[in-house]
């Protein structure tokens, strides 16, 4: 295939820029092969995280021509021969060096998520589940934790301040998986997702679903059902009335806060405290700017246009925008280094 033009981001936490390379490309190679060839020839100090090279470990996540992808699963044949291939680190997370980012945010959120709680009256080996229940959550267990969904979610990608109160798509499907599990004994998964994980921040743009290499329907099968369960639990009048009757001995504060967060009342913010820090601790930001609703994409006769009916993305256009085409030219990449401009 000859030599190809690459732009690779080089730098560390103090800053960096895109550097140009002319690299030999052979038939059937993927972007990770080219990164390895760069390390062996022109850039031996180029830092890159990888492991299996089979699309199953999730280590080699990066942004290729502006699109979050696994470099081991992105074939060079998908690009035009005259096209410049631009490789940058994941934008949502702090850069350690070159293409390696600090994704510890995700592991912190994993530790905060309550683990599976089996029934106390069943011993290991006595668990019984129907096949339909197994299949229901099996899709979510395909996750390889590449964190591409976490990286592309605009709630934290464009708003660093939301990270404390927002767990992200990866842990929403974890919460949904456990909430759908017939043997999970915790009954507060929905409240926890809403109040501690920031489920309400998600506005269902389906960015996470679009970049998932395992093709998990994160939004349709995980986040939306979880939102529906939260609404049923919090706003259904019969459920509300039943909770008041059968849990009359508990205070409203305990029902709304302690059951969801697992924190004792002494550690929760005061009820009248509406400071940003207190709201972040509760996991709810009541003062955020709410987007204005948009009218549906119909013509003057109230019918969907032909382009909507033939769209590759069922029920919605691309969350990246109809005017965006991949790959993006390098001058249009919106990668922003945490300390750029200091």
C-alpha positions in Angstrom: 0.0 0.0 0.0 3.0 2.3 0.2 3.8 5.1 2.6 1.0 7.0 4.3 0.8 10.3 6.2 0.2 10.1 9.9 -0.3 12.9 12.5 0.2 11.6 16.0 -0.3 13.6 19.2 3.0 13.7 21.2 3.2 15.3 24.7 2.4 14.9 28.3 0.4 16.5 31.1 2.1 19.9 30.5 1.2 20.1 26.8 2.0 18.7 23.3 1.1 18.9 19.7 0.5 16.8 16.5 3.7 15.5 14.8 3.9 14.3 11.2 5.2 10.9 10.1 5.5 9.1 6.8 5.0 5.4 7.6 5.0 2.3 5.5 1.6 0.5 5.4 1.0 -3.1 4.3 -2.1 -4.9 3.2 -4.4 -5.9 6.0 -2.8 -3.8 8.7 -4.6 -1.9 11.5 -3.8 1.4 13.0 -2.1 -0.3 16.0 0.3 -2.0 13.6 1.3 1.4 12.3 1.8 2.7 15.9 4.1 -0.3 16.6 6.1 0.4 13.3 6.5 4.0 14.4 7.9 2.8 17.8 10.3 0.4 16.0 11.6 3.0 13.5 11.0 6.8 14.0 9.6 7.2 17.5 10.9 4.6 19.9 9.7 6.7 22.9 6.1 6.9 21.6 3.8 5.8 24.5 0.8 3.6 23.7 -1.3 1.3 25.8 -2.3 -2.1 24.3 -2.5 -5.7 25.2 -4.4 -8.4 23.2 -4.7 -6.8 19.7 -7.9 -8.8 19.3 -10.5 -6.3 20.3 -11.2 -8.0 23.6 -9.1 -6.2 26.2 -10.1 -2.6 25.5 -6.6 -1.2 26.2 -5.8 0.5 22.9 -8.6 3.1 23.0 -7.8 6.3 21.2 -9.3 8.9 18.9 -8.6 8.3 15.2 -9.5 11.1 12.9 -11.7 12.5 15.7 -13.7 9.3 16.2 -13.2 7.2 19.5 -12.1 3.8 18.4 -10.0 0.7 19.2 -6.8 1.1 17.2 -6.5 -2.7 16.9 -9.9 -2.9 15.2 -9.5 0.1 12.8 -8.2 -1.2 9.5 -6.1 1.0 7.3 -8.1 -0.1 4.3 -11.0 2.0 5.6 -9.1 5.2 4.8 -8.4 6.7 1.4 -4.7 6.3 0.2 -4.3 10.0 0.1 -5.9 10.6 3.4 -4.0 11.9 6.5 -4.7 9.7 9.5 -4.7 11.6 12.8 -4.3 9.8 16.1 -4.9 11.5 19.4 -5.5 10.3 23.0 -8.9 10.1 24.6 -10.0 13.6 25.2 -12.1 13.1 28.3 -9.3 11.8 30.5 -6.0 13.5 31.6 -3.0 12.8 29.4 -0.1 10.9 31.0 2.1 10.8 28.0 1.5 10.7 24.2 -1.5 8.3 23.6 -1.8 7.1 27.2 -4.4 8.6 29.4 -5.3 8.3 33.1 -8.6 6.4 33.2 -8.7 6.0 36.9 -11.9 8.0 37.0 -13.7 4.9 35.7 -12.2 2.6 38.4 -13.3 5.0 41.1 -16.8 4.9 39.8 -16.6 1.1 39.7 -15.6 0.9 43.3 -18.6 3.2 44.2 -21.1 0.9 42.5 -22.7 -1.5 45.0 -21.8 -5.1 44.2 -24.1 -8.0 43.5 -26.0 -8.9 46.7 -27.3 -12.5 46.6 -30.2 -13.5 48.8 -29.2 -14.3 52.4 -31.2 -17.5 52.5 -29.4 -19.1 49.5 -26.0 -20.7 49.5 -23.6 -20.7 46.5 -24.8 -23.5 44.2 -28.4 -23.0 45.1 -29.0 -20.0 42.7 -31.6 -20.7 40.1 -32.4 -18.4 37.1 -34.6 -18.7 34.1 -32.9 -18.5 30.7 -34.8 -15.4 29.8 -33.4 -13.6 32.8 -29.9 -14.8 31.9 -30.2 -13.5 28.3 -31.6 -10.2 29.5 -28.4 -9.0 31.2 -26.0 -11.1 29.1 -25.6 -8.2 26.6 -24.2 -5.9 29.2 -21.7 -8.5 30.3 -20.0 -8.3 26.9 -18.5 -4.9 27.9 -14.7 -5.0 27.6 -14.3 -1.7 29.5 -12.5 0.1 26.7 -14.2 3.3 28.1 -15.0 4.6 24.6 -18.5 5.3 25.8 -17.2 7.1 28.8 -14.9 9.2 26.6 -17.6 10.2 24.0 -20.3 11.1 26.6 -20.6 14.9 26.4 -21.7 15.1 30.0 -18.1 14.6 31.1 -16.3 15.2 27.8 -17.3 18.9 27.7 -18.0 19.4 31.4 -15.2 18.4 33.7 -17.2 19.6 36.8 -19.7 16.8 36.2 -17.3 14.0 36.9 -18.0 13.9 40.6 -21.7 13.4 40.2 -21.8 11.4 37.0 -20.9 7.7 36.6 -21.2 7.4 32.9 -22.8 4.9 30.4 -20.5 2.0 31.4 -21.8 2.0 35.0 -25.4 2.8 34.0 -25.6 -0.6 32.2 -23.9 -2.2 35.3 -26.7 -0.7 37.4 -29.3 -1.9 34.9 -27.8 -5.4 34.8 -28.0 -5.7 38.6 -31.4 -4.2 38.8 -32.7 -6.7 36.2 -31.0 -9.6 38.0 -33.7 -11.8 39.7 -31.3 -12.9 42.5 -30.0 -9.4 43.4 -31.3 -8.6 46.9 -30.8 -4.9 46.8 -34.0 -2.9 46.1 -32.4 0.6 45.8 -30.6 0.2 42.5 -32.9 2.7 40.8 -32.6 5.3 43.5 -28.8 4.9 43.5 -28.6 5.3 39.8 -30.7 8.5 39.9 -29.2 10.2 43.0 -25.6 8.9 43.2 -24.7 8.0 39.7 -26.3 11.0 38.0 -28.7 9.1 35.6 -30.7 12.2 35.1 -27.8 14.0 33.4 -28.0 11.6 30.4 -30.2 13.1 27.6 -30.0 10.0 25.4 -28.0 11.2 22.4 -26.8 7.6 21.8 -23.2 8.7 21.4 -22.1 5.8 23.7 -24.0 3.2 21.6 -22.5 4.5 18.4 -18.9 4.0 19.5 -19.3 0.7 21.4 -17.0 -1.9 19.7 -19.2 -4.7 21.2 -22.3 -3.2 19.7 -24.1 -3.1 23.0 -27.4 -1.2 22.8 -26.4 0.9 25.8 -29.1 3.5 25.5 -32.0 1.5 24.2 -31.6 -1.6 26.4 -29.9 -0.2 29.5 -30.3 3.5 30.1 -33.8 4.1 28.9 -35.3 1.1 30.8 -33.4 2.3 33.9 -34.9 5.8 33.5 -38.4 4.3 33.1 -38.0 2.3 36.3 -36.8 5.4 38.1 -39.9 7.4 36.9 -42.2 4.5 37.9 -40.6 4.4 41.4 -40.6 8.1 42.1 -43.6 9.5 40.3 -46.2 6.7 39.9 -48.9 7.7 42.4 -49.7 4.1 43.5 -46.1 3.3 44.1 -45.7 6.5 46.0 -48.7 5.8 48.1 -47.6 2.3 48.8 -44.2 3.5 49.9 -45.8 5.9 52.4 -48.0 3.2 53.9 -45.6 0.4 54.2 -42.6 2.5 55.2 -44.3 5.0 57.4 -41.8 4.7 60.2 -39.0 6.1 58.1 -38.4 9.8 57.5 -38.7 11.4 54.1 -35.0 12.2 54.2 -34.1 8.5 54.8 -36.4 7.4 51.9 -35.0 9.9 49.4 -31.3 9.9 50.4 -30.0 7.2 52.7 -31.6 4.3 50.7 -29.9 5.5 47.5 -26.5 6.6 48.6 -25.9 4.3 51.5 -24.6 7.2 53.6 -25.8 7.8 57.2 -27.8 10.9 57.8 -24.9 12.6 59.6 -22.8 12.5 56.5 -25.4 13.9 54.1 -25.6 17.6 53.3 -28.1 19.7 55.2 -31.5 19.8 53.6 -31.5 23.6 53.1 -27.9 23.6 51.7 -28.2 24.3 48.0 -24.5 25.1 47.3 -22.9 23.5 44.2 -20.8 21.3 46.5 -23.9 20.0 48.4 -25.8 19.4 45.1 -22.8 17.5 43.7 -22.7 15.4 46.9 -26.4 14.5 46.4 -25.7 13.7 42.7 -28.4 16.1 41.5 -27.7 19.5 39.9 -31.0 21.4 40.0 -29.4 24.6 38.7 -28.1 23.2 35.4 -29.1 24.8 32.1 -31.8 22.6 30.6 -31.7 22.4 26.8 -34.7 23.8 25.0 -36.9 21.1 23.4 -36.7 20.7 19.7 -39.5 20.0 17.3 -39.5 16.7 15.5 -38.0 16.4 12.0 -41.3 16.5 10.1 -42.3 18.5 7.0 -45.3 20.9 6.8 -47.7 18.0 6.3 -46.5 16.4 9.5 -44.7 13.5 7.8 -41.1 12.3 8.3 -38.8 13.1 5.4 -37.4 10.3 3.4 -33.9 10.8 4.8 -35.2 10.1 8.3 -36.8 6.8 7.2 -33.7 5.6 5.4 -31.2 6.7 8.1 -28.7 4.0 9.1 -29.3 5.0 12.8 -32.8 3.8 13.6 -35.1 6.4 15.2 -32.5 9.1 15.3 -29.8 10.8 13.2 -26.1 10.6 14.2 -25.5 12.1 17.6 -22.4 13.7 16.1 -24.6 15.8 13.8 -25.7 15.3 10.2 -23.1 17.8 8.9 -20.2 15.8 10.4 -18.4 13.3 8.2 -15.7 11.0 9.4 -12.7 11.1 9.2 -12.3 14.7 10.3 -9.5 16.8 8.9 -6.7 17.4 11.5 -7.4 21.1 11.6 -11.0 20.5 12.7 -10.2 18.1 15.6 -11.6 19.4 18.9 -9.0 17.7 21.1 -8.3 19.9 24.0 -5.3 19.3 26.3 -6.2 20.0 30.0 -3.5 22.6 30.3 -3.6 24.0 26.8 -3.6 27.8 26.9 -2.0 28.1 30.4 
